Amino acid sequence: MSTTTAEPDTEELLSEAEFRERLRELPPSAKLVAKVLESDAPLSQGQLADESLLPDRTVRYALNRLEESELVGSRYSFKDARKQVYFLNT
């Protein structure tokens, strides 16, 4: 799991076309998690499970797939340093 201290710079961000192309290859759970992050990022894993109505295990799997495709980044939460929050790399 990638942990950064801040959200990525603009040069690290993907173009919309590249983002959509990478997302197209992922399972439906990853697409749903990406859609939730699109409207409400940054969110913790638990918040993603609540918002998407997916089980925790499925959210973990989706986040792992999104991180492998470099579509999602993470950092430690400013509110609770024990938790990580996730955001899209778009």
PDB file with one MODEL, atoms N, CA, C and O in Angstrom:
MODEL        1
ATOM      1  N   MET A   1       0.840  -1.166   0.000  1.00  0.00           N
ATOM      2  CA  MET A   1       0.000   0.000   0.000  1.00  0.00           C
ATOM      3  C   MET A   1       0.891   1.238   0.000  1.00  0.00           C
ATOM      4  O   MET A   1       1.836   1.339   0.783  1.00  0.00           O
ATOM      5  N   SER A   2       0.585   2.144  -0.861  1.00  0.00           N
ATOM      6  CA  SER A   2       1.356   3.368  -0.980  1.00  0.00           C
ATOM      7  C   SER A   2       0.887   4.392   0.047  1.00  0.00           C
ATOM      8  O   SER A   2      -0.311   4.644   0.180  1.00  0.00           O
ATOM      9  N   THR A   3       1.825   4.972   0.761  1.00  0.00           N
ATOM     10  CA  THR A   3       1.449   6.025   1.706  1.00  0.00           C
ATOM     11  C   THR A   3       2.248   7.263   1.388  1.00  0.00           C
ATOM     12  O   THR A   3       3.479   7.248   1.417  1.00  0.00           O
ATOM     13  N   THR A   4       1.549   8.326   1.088  1.00  0.00           N
ATOM     14  CA  THR A   4       2.200   9.589   0.823  1.00  0.00           C
ATOM     15  C   THR A   4       1.785  10.575   1.891  1.00  0.00           C
ATOM     16  O   THR A   4       0.791  10.364   2.585  1.00  0.00           O
ATOM     17  N   THR A   5       2.532  11.641   2.027  1.00  0.00           N
ATOM     18  CA  THR A   5       2.217  12.627   3.050  1.00  0.00           C
ATOM     19  C   THR A   5       1.257  13.684   2.547  1.00  0.00           C
ATOM     20  O   THR A   5       0.657  14.399   3.350  1.00  0.00           O
ATOM     21  N   ALA A   6       1.098  13.799   1.257  1.00  0.00           N
ATOM     22  CA  ALA A   6       0.179  14.787   0.694  1.00  0.00           C
ATOM     23  C   ALA A   6      -0.400  14.236  -0.595  1.00  0.00           C
ATOM     24  O   ALA A   6       0.075  13.232  -1.125  1.00  0.00           O
ATOM     25  N   GLU A   7      -1.416  14.895  -1.087  1.00  0.00           N
ATOM     26  CA  GLU A   7      -1.998  14.473  -2.345  1.00  0.00           C
ATOM     27  C   GLU A   7      -0.999  14.753  -3.455  1.00  0.00           C
ATOM     28  O   GLU A   7      -0.146  15.629  -3.310  1.00  0.00           O
ATOM     29  N   PRO A   8      -1.089  14.018  -4.571  1.00  0.00           N
ATOM     30  CA  PRO A   8      -0.070  14.103  -5.612  1.00  0.00           C
ATOM     31  C   PRO A   8      -0.037  15.464  -6.299  1.00  0.00           C
ATOM     32  O   PRO A   8      -1.038  16.178  -6.343  1.00  0.00           O
ATOM     33  N   ASP A   9       1.137  15.808  -6.836  1.00  0.00           N
ATOM     34  CA  ASP A   9       1.282  17.019  -7.628  1.00  0.00           C
ATOM     35  C   ASP A   9       0.556  16.840  -8.952  1.00  0.00           C
ATOM     36  O   ASP A   9       0.220  15.719  -9.332  1.00  0.00           O
ATOM     37  N   THR A  10       0.314  17.928  -9.645  1.00  0.00           N
ATOM     38  CA  THR A  10      -0.412  17.848 -10.902  1.00  0.00           C
ATOM     39  C   THR A  10       0.334  17.018 -11.942  1.00  0.00           C
ATOM     40  O   THR A  10      -0.303  16.394 -12.791  1.00  0.00           O
ATOM     41  N   GLU A  11       1.651  16.995 -11.899  1.00  0.00           N
ATOM     42  CA  GLU A  11       2.392  16.211 -12.883  1.00  0.00           C
ATOM     43  C   GLU A  11       2.243  14.710 -12.648  1.00  0.00           C
ATOM     44  O   GLU A  11       2.473  13.934 -13.576  1.00  0.00           O
ATOM     45  N   GLU A  12       1.869  14.272 -11.451  1.00  0.00           N
ATOM     46  CA  GLU A  12       1.662  12.865 -11.161  1.00  0.00           C
ATOM     47  C   GLU A  12       0.246  12.415 -11.511  1.00  0.00           C
ATOM     48  O   GLU A  12      -0.024  11.215 -11.555  1.00  0.00           O
ATOM     49  N   LEU A  13      -0.648  13.346 -11.758  1.00  0.00           N
ATOM     50  CA  LEU A  13      -2.032  13.016 -12.023  1.00  0.00           C
ATOM     51  C   LEU A  13      -2.191  12.458 -13.428  1.00  0.00           C
ATOM     52  O   LEU A  13      -1.458  12.820 -14.348  1.00  0.00           O
ATOM     53  N   LEU A  14      -3.171  11.564 -13.571  1.00  0.00           N
ATOM     54  CA  LEU A  14      -3.447  10.959 -14.862  1.00  0.00           C
ATOM     55  C   LEU A  14      -4.421  11.823 -15.647  1.00  0.00           C
ATOM     56  O   LEU A  14      -5.237  12.542 -15.072  1.00  0.00           O
ATOM     57  N   SER A  15      -4.325  11.742 -16.959  1.00  0.00           N
ATOM     58  CA  SER A  15      -5.324  12.405 -17.786  1.00  0.00           C
ATOM     59  C   SER A  15      -6.640  11.639 -17.629  1.00  0.00           C
ATOM     60  O   SER A  15      -6.650  10.472 -17.236  1.00  0.00           O
ATOM     61  N   GLU A  16      -7.725  12.301 -17.936  1.00  0.00           N
ATOM     62  CA  GLU A  16      -9.044  11.663 -17.832  1.00  0.00           C
ATOM     63  C   GLU A  16      -9.130  10.412 -18.701  1.00  0.00           C
ATOM     64  O   GLU A  16      -9.679   9.397 -18.273  1.00  0.00           O
ATOM     65  N   ALA A  17      -8.596  10.477 -19.904  1.00  0.00           N
ATOM     66  CA  ALA A  17      -8.633   9.331 -20.820  1.00  0.00           C
ATOM     67  C   ALA A  17      -7.822   8.159 -20.268  1.00  0.00           C
ATOM     68  O   ALA A  17      -8.277   7.015 -20.309  1.00  0.00           O
ATOM     69  N   GLU A  18      -6.625   8.438 -19.751  1.00  0.00           N
ATOM     70  CA  GLU A  18      -5.783   7.381 -19.179  1.00  0.00           C
ATOM     71  C   GLU A  18      -6.439   6.777 -17.951  1.00  0.00           C
ATOM     72  O   GLU A  18      -6.419   5.560 -17.768  1.00  0.00           O
ATOM     73  N   PHE A  19      -7.022   7.623 -17.108  1.00  0.00           N
ATOM     74  CA  PHE A  19      -7.713   7.143 -15.910  1.00  0.00           C
ATOM     75  C   PHE A  19      -8.849   6.200 -16.296  1.00  0.00           C
ATOM     76  O   PHE A  19      -8.973   5.111 -15.735  1.00  0.00           O
ATOM     77  N   ARG A  20      -9.676   6.616 -17.254  1.00  0.00           N
ATOM     78  CA  ARG A  20     -10.818   5.796 -17.680  1.00  0.00           C
ATOM     79  C   ARG A  20     -10.365   4.480 -18.313  1.00  0.00           C
ATOM     80  O   ARG A  20     -10.997   3.443 -18.112  1.00  0.00           O
ATOM     81  N   GLU A  21      -9.283   4.522 -19.068  1.00  0.00           N
ATOM     82  CA  GLU A  21      -8.781   3.309 -19.711  1.00  0.00           C
ATOM     83  C   GLU A  21      -8.310   2.288 -18.663  1.00  0.00           C
ATOM     84  O   GLU A  21      -8.604   1.097 -18.770  1.00  0.00           O
ATOM     85  N   ARG A  22      -7.584   2.762 -17.664  1.00  0.00           N
ATOM     86  CA  ARG A  22      -7.126   1.852 -16.601  1.00  0.00           C
ATOM     87  C   ARG A  22      -8.301   1.327 -15.781  1.00  0.00           C
ATOM     88  O   ARG A  22      -8.327   0.155 -15.404  1.00  0.00           O
ATOM     89  N   LEU A  23      -9.262   2.190 -15.509  1.00  0.00           N
ATOM     90  CA  LEU A  23     -10.424   1.807 -14.709  1.00  0.00           C
ATOM     91  C   LEU A  23     -11.286   0.771 -15.435  1.00  0.00           C
ATOM     92  O   LEU A  23     -11.888  -0.096 -14.801  1.00  0.00           O
ATOM     93  N   ARG A  24     -11.341   0.864 -16.743  1.00  0.00           N
ATOM     94  CA  ARG A  24     -12.150  -0.053 -17.553  1.00  0.00           C
ATOM     95  C   ARG A  24     -11.764  -1.516 -17.320  1.00  0.00           C
ATOM     96  O   ARG A  24     -12.619  -2.397 -17.400  1.00  0.00           O
ATOM     97  N   GLU A  25     -10.501  -1.780 -17.036  1.00  0.00           N
ATOM     98  CA  GLU A  25      -9.997  -3.147 -16.866  1.00  0.00           C
ATOM     99  C   GLU A  25     -10.255  -3.728 -15.479  1.00  0.00           C
ATOM    100  O   GLU A  25     -10.007  -4.913 -15.257  1.00  0.00           O
ATOM    101  N   LEU A  26     -10.744  -2.923 -14.549  1.00  0.00           N
ATOM    102  CA  LEU A  26     -10.897  -3.356 -13.155  1.00  0.00           C
ATOM    103  C   LEU A  26     -12.284  -3.933 -12.883  1.00  0.00           C
ATOM    104  O   LEU A  26     -13.219  -3.699 -13.649  1.00  0.00           O
ATOM    105  N   PRO A  27     -12.415  -4.689 -11.788  1.00  0.00           N
ATOM    106  CA  PRO A  27     -13.712  -5.289 -11.440  1.00  0.00           C
ATOM    107  C   PRO A  27     -14.735  -4.223 -11.019  1.00  0.00           C
ATOM    108  O   PRO A  27     -14.365  -3.097 -10.686  1.00  0.00           O
ATOM    109  N   PRO A  28     -16.019  -4.588 -11.036  1.00  0.00           N
ATOM    110  CA  PRO A  28     -17.078  -3.633 -10.673  1.00  0.00           C
ATOM    111  C   PRO A  28     -16.913  -3.009  -9.286  1.00  0.00           C
ATOM    112  O   PRO A  28     -17.249  -1.840  -9.094  1.00  0.00           O
ATOM    113  N   SER A  29     -16.402  -3.769  -8.322  1.00  0.00           N
ATOM    114  CA  SER A  29     -16.226  -3.213  -6.974  1.00  0.00           C
ATOM    115  C   SER A  29     -15.226  -2.058  -6.985  1.00  0.00           C
ATOM    116  O   SER A  29     -15.422  -1.064  -6.286  1.00  0.00           O
ATOM    117  N   ALA A  30     -14.171  -2.182  -7.762  1.00  0.00           N
ATOM    118  CA  ALA A  30     -13.175  -1.110  -7.858  1.00  0.00           C
ATOM    119  C   ALA A  30     -13.774   0.108  -8.545  1.00  0.00           C
ATOM    120  O   ALA A  30     -13.468   1.241  -8.175  1.00  0.00           O
ATOM    121  N   LYS A  31     -14.619  -0.116  -9.536  1.00  0.00           N
ATOM    122  CA  LYS A  31     -15.276   1.000 -10.223  1.00  0.00           C
ATOM    123  C   LYS A  31     -16.209   1.737  -9.278  1.00  0.00           C
ATOM    124  O   LYS A  31     -16.283   2.966  -9.309  1.00  0.00           O
ATOM    125  N   LEU A  32     -16.924   0.996  -8.435  1.00  0.00           N
ATOM    126  CA  LEU A  32     -17.831   1.620  -7.477  1.00  0.00           C
ATOM    127  C   LEU A  32     -17.049   2.437  -6.439  1.00  0.00           C
ATOM    128  O   LEU A  32     -17.435   3.560  -6.116  1.00  0.00           O
ATOM    129  N   VAL A  33     -15.970   1.882  -5.928  1.00  0.00           N
ATOM    130  CA  VAL A  33     -15.146   2.595  -4.952  1.00  0.00           C
ATOM    131  C   VAL A  33     -14.576   3.865  -5.589  1.00  0.00           C
ATOM    132  O   VAL A  33     -14.533   4.911  -4.941  1.00  0.00           O
ATOM    133  N   ALA A  34     -14.141   3.789  -6.844  1.00  0.00           N
ATOM    134  CA  ALA A  34     -13.628   4.967  -7.538  1.00  0.00           C
ATOM    135  C   ALA A  34     -14.722   6.022  -7.692  1.00  0.00           C
ATOM    136  O   ALA A  34     -14.458   7.216  -7.550  1.00  0.00           O
ATOM    137  N   LYS A  35     -15.932   5.591  -7.978  1.00  0.00           N
ATOM    138  CA  LYS A  35     -17.046   6.530  -8.131  1.00  0.00           C
ATOM    139  C   LYS A  35     -17.357   7.234  -6.810  1.00  0.00           C
ATOM    140  O   LYS A  35     -17.627   8.435  -6.790  1.00  0.00           O
ATOM    141  N   VAL A  36     -17.317   6.488  -5.717  1.00  0.00           N
ATOM    142  CA  VAL A  36     -17.544   7.090  -4.399  1.00  0.00           C
ATOM    143  C   VAL A  36     -16.437   8.094  -4.087  1.00  0.00           C
ATOM    144  O   VAL A  36     -16.709   9.184  -3.585  1.00  0.00           O
ATOM    145  N   LEU A  37     -15.200   7.732  -4.379  1.00  0.00           N
ATOM    146  CA  LEU A  37     -14.077   8.651  -4.128  1.00  0.00           C
ATOM    147  C   LEU A  37     -14.155   9.885  -5.021  1.00  0.00           C
ATOM    148  O   LEU A  37     -13.688  10.959  -4.641  1.00  0.00           O
ATOM    149  N   GLU A  38     -14.734   9.738  -6.187  1.00  0.00           N
ATOM    150  CA  GLU A  38     -14.869  10.861  -7.103  1.00  0.00           C
ATOM    151  C   GLU A  38     -15.712  11.984  -6.494  1.00  0.00           C
ATOM    152  O   GLU A  38     -15.467  13.165  -6.741  1.00  0.00           O
ATOM    153  N   SER A  39     -16.704  11.596  -5.697  1.00  0.00           N
ATOM    154  CA  SER A  39     -17.594  12.614  -5.135  1.00  0.00           C
ATOM    155  C   SER A  39     -17.252  12.997  -3.700  1.00  0.00           C
ATOM    156  O   SER A  39     -17.602  14.094  -3.266  1.00  0.00           O
ATOM    157  N   ASP A  40     -16.569  12.113  -2.940  1.00  0.00           N
ATOM    158  CA  ASP A  40     -16.397  12.367  -1.505  1.00  0.00           C
ATOM    159  C   ASP A  40     -14.980  12.184  -0.975  1.00  0.00           C
ATOM    160  O   ASP A  40     -14.823  11.978   0.228  1.00  0.00           O
ATOM    161  N   ALA A  41     -13.960  12.246  -1.790  1.00  0.00           N
ATOM    162  CA  ALA A  41     -12.601  11.991  -1.308  1.00  0.00           C
ATOM    163  C   ALA A  41     -12.080  13.146  -0.467  1.00  0.00           C
ATOM    164  O   ALA A  41     -12.534  14.275  -0.656  1.00  0.00           O
ATOM    165  N   PRO A  42     -11.166  12.919   0.435  1.00  0.00           N
ATOM    166  CA  PRO A  42     -10.586  11.639   0.832  1.00  0.00           C
ATOM    167  C   PRO A  42     -11.471  10.922   1.857  1.00  0.00           C
ATOM    168  O   PRO A  42     -12.120  11.555   2.690  1.00  0.00           O
ATOM    169  N   LEU A  43     -11.483   9.597   1.777  1.00  0.00           N
ATOM    170  CA  LEU A  43     -12.263   8.763   2.690  1.00  0.00           C
ATOM    171  C   LEU A  43     -11.412   7.614   3.207  1.00  0.00           C
ATOM    172  O   LEU A  43     -10.510   7.130   2.523  1.00  0.00           O
ATOM    173  N   SER A  44     -11.716   7.186   4.431  1.00  0.00           N
ATOM    174  CA  SER A  44     -11.040   6.018   4.998  1.00  0.00           C
ATOM    175  C   SER A  44     -11.694   4.751   4.438  1.00  0.00           C
ATOM    176  O   SER A  44     -12.738   4.809   3.788  1.00  0.00           O
ATOM    177  N   GLN A  45     -11.074   3.637   4.699  1.00  0.00           N
ATOM    178  CA  GLN A  45     -11.619   2.362   4.235  1.00  0.00           C
ATOM    179  C   GLN A  45     -13.006   2.111   4.822  1.00  0.00           C
ATOM    180  O   GLN A  45     -13.902   1.653   4.113  1.00  0.00           O
ATOM    181  N   GLY A  46     -13.191   2.402   6.093  1.00  0.00           N
ATOM    182  CA  GLY A  46     -14.487   2.223   6.731  1.00  0.00           C
ATOM    183  C   GLY A  46     -15.552   3.138   6.143  1.00  0.00           C
ATOM    184  O   GLY A  46     -16.693   2.723   5.938  1.00  0.00           O
ATOM    185  N   GLN A  47     -15.173   4.385   5.872  1.00  0.00           N
ATOM    186  CA  GLN A  47     -16.109   5.318   5.252  1.00  0.00           C
ATOM    187  C   GLN A  47     -16.486   4.856   3.848  1.00  0.00           C
ATOM    188  O   GLN A  47     -17.638   4.989   3.434  1.00  0.00           O
ATOM    189  N   LEU A  48     -15.511   4.312   3.114  1.00  0.00           N
ATOM    190  CA  LEU A  48     -15.800   3.782   1.783  1.00  0.00           C
ATOM    191  C   LEU A  48     -16.781   2.615   1.854  1.00  0.00           C
ATOM    192  O   LEU A  48     -17.680   2.507   1.021  1.00  0.00           O
ATOM    193  N   ALA A  49     -16.612   1.750   2.837  1.00  0.00           N
ATOM    194  CA  ALA A  49     -17.527   0.626   3.002  1.00  0.00           C
ATOM    195  C   ALA A  49     -18.935   1.125   3.308  1.00  0.00           C
ATOM    196  O   ALA A  49     -19.910   0.603   2.767  1.00  0.00           O
ATOM    197  N   ASP A  50     -19.045   2.127   4.169  1.00  0.00           N
ATOM    198  CA  ASP A  50     -20.353   2.695   4.508  1.00  0.00           C
ATOM    199  C   ASP A  50     -21.013   3.340   3.295  1.00  0.00           C
ATOM    200  O   ASP A  50     -22.197   3.119   3.038  1.00  0.00           O
ATOM    201  N   GLU A  51     -20.255   4.131   2.555  1.00  0.00           N
ATOM    202  CA  GLU A  51     -20.802   4.867   1.412  1.00  0.00           C
ATOM    203  C   GLU A  51     -21.155   3.962   0.237  1.00  0.00           C
ATOM    204  O   GLU A  51     -22.152   4.191  -0.447  1.00  0.00           O
ATOM    205  N   SER A  52     -20.347   2.944   0.001  1.00  0.00           N
ATOM    206  CA  SER A  52     -20.554   2.069  -1.160  1.00  0.00           C
ATOM    207  C   SER A  52     -21.484   0.893  -0.856  1.00  0.00           C
ATOM    208  O   SER A  52     -21.964   0.221  -1.769  1.00  0.00           O
ATOM    209  N   LEU A  53     -21.735   0.649   0.438  1.00  0.00           N
ATOM    210  CA  LEU A  53     -22.534  -0.503   0.885  1.00  0.00           C
ATOM    211  C   LEU A  53     -21.876  -1.834   0.539  1.00  0.00           C
ATOM    212  O   LEU A  53     -22.550  -2.860   0.440  1.00  0.00           O
ATOM    213  N   LEU A  54     -20.558  -1.813   0.358  1.00  0.00           N
ATOM    214  CA  LEU A  54     -19.793  -3.030   0.098  1.00  0.00           C
ATOM    215  C   LEU A  54     -19.199  -3.542   1.409  1.00  0.00           C
ATOM    216  O   LEU A  54     -18.944  -2.754   2.320  1.00  0.00           O
ATOM    217  N   PRO A  55     -18.976  -4.858   1.512  1.00  0.00           N
ATOM    218  CA  PRO A  55     -18.292  -5.398   2.696  1.00  0.00           C
ATOM    219  C   PRO A  55     -16.857  -4.875   2.797  1.00  0.00           C
ATOM    220  O   PRO A  55     -16.240  -4.535   1.787  1.00  0.00           O
ATOM    221  N   ASP A  56     -16.336  -4.814   4.016  1.00  0.00           N
ATOM    222  CA  ASP A  56     -14.967  -4.326   4.247  1.00  0.00           C
ATOM    223  C   ASP A  56     -13.941  -5.068   3.391  1.00  0.00           C
ATOM    224  O   ASP A  56     -13.041  -4.456   2.816  1.00  0.00           O
ATOM    225  N   ARG A  57     -14.084  -6.367   3.315  1.00  0.00           N
ATOM    226  CA  ARG A  57     -13.129  -7.180   2.560  1.00  0.00           C
ATOM    227  C   ARG A  57     -13.139  -6.810   1.075  1.00  0.00           C
ATOM    228  O   ARG A  57     -12.089  -6.763   0.435  1.00  0.00           O
ATOM    229  N   THR A  58     -14.321  -6.549   0.539  1.00  0.00           N
ATOM    230  CA  THR A  58     -14.444  -6.169  -0.864  1.00  0.00           C
ATOM    231  C   THR A  58     -13.837  -4.794  -1.104  1.00  0.00           C
ATOM    232  O   THR A  58     -13.204  -4.566  -2.135  1.00  0.00           O
ATOM    233  N   VAL A  59     -14.024  -3.881  -0.163  1.00  0.00           N
ATOM    234  CA  VAL A  59     -13.430  -2.548  -0.285  1.00  0.00           C
ATOM    235  C   VAL A  59     -11.909  -2.656  -0.256  1.00  0.00           C
ATOM    236  O   VAL A  59     -11.229  -1.986  -1.033  1.00  0.00           O
ATOM    237  N   ARG A  60     -11.368  -3.490   0.629  1.00  0.00           N
ATOM    238  CA  ARG A  60      -9.908  -3.692   0.674  1.00  0.00           C
ATOM    239  C   ARG A  60      -9.396  -4.211  -0.666  1.00  0.00           C
ATOM    240  O   ARG A  60      -8.390  -3.728  -1.185  1.00  0.00           O
ATOM    241  N   TYR A  61     -10.099  -5.200  -1.219  1.00  0.00           N
ATOM    242  CA  TYR A  61      -9.715  -5.763  -2.510  1.00  0.00           C
ATOM    243  C   TYR A  61      -9.760  -4.688  -3.601  1.00  0.00           C
ATOM    244  O   TYR A  61      -8.834  -4.573  -4.405  1.00  0.00           O
ATOM    245  N   ALA A  62     -10.838  -3.908  -3.623  1.00  0.00           N
ATOM    246  CA  ALA A  62     -10.994  -2.859  -4.624  1.00  0.00           C
ATOM    247  C   ALA A  62      -9.881  -1.818  -4.499  1.00  0.00           C
ATOM    248  O   ALA A  62      -9.312  -1.397  -5.506  1.00  0.00           O
ATOM    249  N   LEU A  63      -9.570  -1.403  -3.276  1.00  0.00           N
ATOM    250  CA  LEU A  63      -8.500  -0.422  -3.063  1.00  0.00           C
ATOM    251  C   LEU A  63      -7.154  -0.966  -3.511  1.00  0.00           C
ATOM    252  O   LEU A  63      -6.359  -0.242  -4.111  1.00  0.00           O
ATOM    253  N   ASN A  64      -6.893  -2.230  -3.227  1.00  0.00           N
ATOM    254  CA  ASN A  64      -5.634  -2.841  -3.672  1.00  0.00           C
ATOM    255  C   ASN A  64      -5.527  -2.834  -5.193  1.00  0.00           C
ATOM    256  O   ASN A  64      -4.472  -2.520  -5.744  1.00  0.00           O
ATOM    257  N   ARG A  65      -6.616  -3.178  -5.867  1.00  0.00           N
ATOM    258  CA  ARG A  65      -6.615  -3.179  -7.337  1.00  0.00           C
ATOM    259  C   ARG A  65      -6.432  -1.762  -7.880  1.00  0.00           C
ATOM    260  O   ARG A  65      -5.693  -1.557  -8.844  1.00  0.00           O
ATOM    261  N   LEU A  66      -7.100  -0.788  -7.268  1.00  0.00           N
ATOM    262  CA  LEU A  66      -6.972   0.604  -7.701  1.00  0.00           C
ATOM    263  C   LEU A  66      -5.554   1.128  -7.470  1.00  0.00           C
ATOM    264  O   LEU A  66      -5.024   1.873  -8.294  1.00  0.00           O
ATOM    265  N   GLU A  67      -4.940   0.739  -6.351  1.00  0.00           N
ATOM    266  CA  GLU A  67      -3.561   1.168  -6.075  1.00  0.00           C
ATOM    267  C   GLU A  67      -2.574   0.514  -7.035  1.00  0.00           C
ATOM    268  O   GLU A  67      -1.624   1.160  -7.476  1.00  0.00           O
ATOM    269  N   GLU A  68      -2.786  -0.758  -7.362  1.00  0.00           N
ATOM    270  CA  GLU A  68      -1.920  -1.446  -8.323  1.00  0.00           C
ATOM    271  C   GLU A  68      -1.957  -0.755  -9.682  1.00  0.00           C
ATOM    272  O   GLU A  68      -0.953  -0.715 -10.393  1.00  0.00           O
ATOM    273  N   SER A  69      -3.105  -0.220 -10.033  1.00  0.00           N
ATOM    274  CA  SER A  69      -3.274   0.482 -11.311  1.00  0.00           C
ATOM    275  C   SER A  69      -2.904   1.957 -11.214  1.00  0.00           C
ATOM    276  O   SER A  69      -3.027   2.703 -12.185  1.00  0.00           O
ATOM    277  N   GLU A  70      -2.452   2.367 -10.035  1.00  0.00           N
ATOM    278  CA  GLU A  70      -2.044   3.751  -9.756  1.00  0.00           C
ATOM    279  C   GLU A  70      -3.178   4.747  -9.986  1.00  0.00           C
ATOM    280  O   GLU A  70      -2.947   5.874 -10.423  1.00  0.00           O
ATOM    281  N   LEU A  71      -4.409   4.320  -9.687  1.00  0.00           N
ATOM    282  CA  LEU A  71      -5.573   5.189  -9.819  1.00  0.00           C
ATOM    283  C   LEU A  71      -5.939   5.852  -8.502  1.00  0.00           C
ATOM    284  O   LEU A  71      -6.649   6.857  -8.479  1.00  0.00           O
ATOM    285  N   VAL A  72      -5.447   5.280  -7.397  1.00  0.00           N
ATOM    286  CA  VAL A  72      -5.763   5.774  -6.062  1.00  0.00           C
ATOM    287  C   VAL A  72      -4.471   5.964  -5.278  1.00  0.00           C
ATOM    288  O   VAL A  72      -3.539   5.166  -5.380  1.00  0.00           O
ATOM    289  N   GLY A  73      -4.435   7.015  -4.511  1.00  0.00           N
ATOM    290  CA  GLY A  73      -3.326   7.248  -3.595  1.00  0.00           C
ATOM    291  C   GLY A  73      -3.860   7.259  -2.175  1.00  0.00           C
ATOM    292  O   GLY A  73      -5.071   7.321  -1.962  1.00  0.00           O
ATOM    293  N   SER A  74      -2.968   7.201  -1.212  1.00  0.00           N
ATOM    294  CA  SER A  74      -3.387   7.229   0.189  1.00  0.00           C
ATOM    295  C   SER A  74      -2.401   8.045   1.002  1.00  0.00           C
ATOM    296  O   SER A  74      -1.247   8.237   0.619  1.00  0.00           O
ATOM    297  N   ARG A  75      -2.885   8.511   2.118  1.00  0.00           N
ATOM    298  CA  ARG A  75      -2.064   9.231   3.087  1.00  0.00           C
ATOM    299  C   ARG A  75      -2.681   9.001   4.452  1.00  0.00           C
ATOM    300  O   ARG A  75      -3.808   8.519   4.557  1.00  0.00           O
ATOM    301  N   TYR A  76      -1.945   9.343   5.495  1.00  0.00           N
ATOM    302  CA  TYR A  76      -2.493   9.231   6.838  1.00  0.00           C
ATOM    303  C   TYR A  76      -3.494  10.350   7.061  1.00  0.00           C
ATOM    304  O   TYR A  76      -3.312  11.470   6.584  1.00  0.00           O
ATOM    305  N   SER A  77      -4.539  10.038   7.781  1.00  0.00           N
ATOM    306  CA  SER A  77      -5.588  11.010   8.067  1.00  0.00           C
ATOM    307  C   SER A  77      -5.063  12.098   8.998  1.00  0.00           C
ATOM    308  O   SER A  77      -4.322  11.815   9.938  1.00  0.00           O
ATOM    309  N   PHE A  78      -5.447  13.325   8.736  1.00  0.00           N
ATOM    310  CA  PHE A  78      -5.067  14.429   9.612  1.00  0.00           C
ATOM    311  C   PHE A  78      -5.865  14.373  10.913  1.00  0.00           C
ATOM    312  O   PHE A  78      -5.390  14.829  11.953  1.00  0.00           O
ATOM    313  N   LYS A  79      -7.079  13.813  10.856  1.00  0.00           N
ATOM    314  CA  LYS A  79      -7.936  13.726  12.037  1.00  0.00           C
ATOM    315  C   LYS A  79      -7.534  12.577  12.949  1.00  0.00           C
ATOM    316  O   LYS A  79      -7.628  12.691  14.171  1.00  0.00           O
ATOM    317  N   ASP A  80      -7.086  11.467  12.360  1.00  0.00           N
ATOM    318  CA  ASP A  80      -6.715  10.283  13.129  1.00  0.00           C
ATOM    319  C   ASP A  80      -5.544   9.610  12.423  1.00  0.00           C
ATOM    320  O   ASP A  80      -5.737   8.917  11.424  1.00  0.00           O
ATOM    321  N   ALA A  81      -4.345   9.807  12.932  1.00  0.00           N
ATOM    322  CA  ALA A  81      -3.130   9.313  12.269  1.00  0.00           C
ATOM    323  C   ALA A  81      -3.042   7.793  12.218  1.00  0.00           C
ATOM    324  O   ALA A  81      -2.166   7.252  11.544  1.00  0.00           O
ATOM    325  N   ARG A  82      -3.933   7.096  12.916  1.00  0.00           N
ATOM    326  CA  ARG A  82      -3.947   5.632  12.835  1.00  0.00           C
ATOM    327  C   ARG A  82      -4.620   5.139  11.563  1.00  0.00           C
ATOM    328  O   ARG A  82      -4.477   3.972  11.195  1.00  0.00           O
ATOM    329  N   LYS A  83      -5.353   6.020  10.889  1.00  0.00           N
ATOM    330  CA  LYS A  83      -6.118   5.630   9.705  1.00  0.00           C
ATOM    331  C   LYS A  83      -5.500   6.237   8.458  1.00  0.00           C
ATOM    332  O   LYS A  83      -4.849   7.281   8.499  1.00  0.00           O
ATOM    333  N   GLN A  84      -5.723   5.553   7.359  1.00  0.00           N
ATOM    334  CA  GLN A  84      -5.329   6.086   6.060  1.00  0.00           C
ATOM    335  C   GLN A  84      -6.588   6.544   5.332  1.00  0.00           C
ATOM    336  O   GLN A  84      -7.662   5.964   5.489  1.00  0.00           O
ATOM    337  N   VAL A  85      -6.436   7.576   4.548  1.00  0.00           N
ATOM    338  CA  VAL A  85      -7.527   8.019   3.692  1.00  0.00           C
ATOM    339  C   VAL A  85      -7.079   7.902   2.246  1.00  0.00           C
ATOM    340  O   VAL A  85      -5.891   7.987   1.936  1.00  0.00           O
ATOM    341  N   TYR A  86      -8.044   7.709   1.378  1.00  0.00           N
ATOM    342  CA  TYR A  86      -7.781   7.425  -0.029  1.00  0.00           C
ATOM    343  C   TYR A  86      -8.361   8.518  -0.908  1.00  0.00           C
ATOM    344  O   TYR A  86      -9.383   9.116  -0.572  1.00  0.00           O
ATOM    345  N   PHE A  87      -7.712   8.778  -2.033  1.00  0.00           N
ATOM    346  CA  PHE A  87      -8.140   9.781  -2.990  1.00  0.00           C
ATOM    347  C   PHE A  87      -7.759   9.320  -4.386  1.00  0.00           C
ATOM    348  O   PHE A  87      -6.858   8.498  -4.550  1.00  0.00           O
ATOM    349  N   LEU A  88      -8.448   9.852  -5.394  1.00  0.00           N
ATOM    350  CA  LEU A  88      -8.181   9.492  -6.779  1.00  0.00           C
ATOM    351  C   LEU A  88      -6.990  10.260  -7.318  1.00  0.00           C
ATOM    352  O   LEU A  88      -6.741  11.392  -6.904  1.00  0.00           O
ATOM    353  N   ASN A  89      -6.253   9.658  -8.235  1.00  0.00           N
ATOM    354  CA  ASN A  89      -5.125  10.299  -8.901  1.00  0.00           C
ATOM    355  C   ASN A  89      -5.576  10.870 -10.247  1.00  0.00           C
ATOM    356  O   ASN A  89      -4.991  10.563 -11.286  1.00  0.00           O
ATOM    357  N   THR A  90      -6.613  11.695 -10.220  1.00  0.00           N
ATOM    358  CA  THR A  90      -7.092  12.324 -11.471  1.00  0.00           C
ATOM    359  C   THR A  90      -6.928  13.812 -11.391  1.00  0.00           C
ATOM    360  O   THR A  90      -7.269  14.522 -12.336  1.00  0.00           O
TER     361      THR A  90
ENDMDL
END
